[in-house]
Amino acid sequence: MAQSSFTSQTSVSYHYCARFVRRCADEFQWKDLSKDVVMDIGCGDELKCCKAILMQFPDVRALIAVDKESTVFQTVHFRHRRIQFVVGDIEERNPLKS
């Protein structure tokens, strides 16, 4: 069965997120994130970077998914016990709201 255009785009963009996480791991010498909290700034409703981090570092202590739009978290279908959803705009330096 052929993939839909949306599914194909989602797959490609996840691929880039996974590659970005691998590059960060190399650059910052990430080996074990079991004691670390990682923030995904501008996470969006598909949480691609969060998913990539969980795939590569399943023992990460916690992930904080941050987006400036609260509506993003109303449409999130992926939930994980290590992910906390927070509304905040880092450009405005507003306090984060969970």
Secondary structure, DSSP 8 states (H G I E B T S, - for coil): ----HHHHHHHHHHHHHHHHHHHHHHHTT----TT-EEEEET-TTT-HHHHHHHHH-TT-SEEEEEES-GGGGGS-----TTEEEEE--TTTT---B-
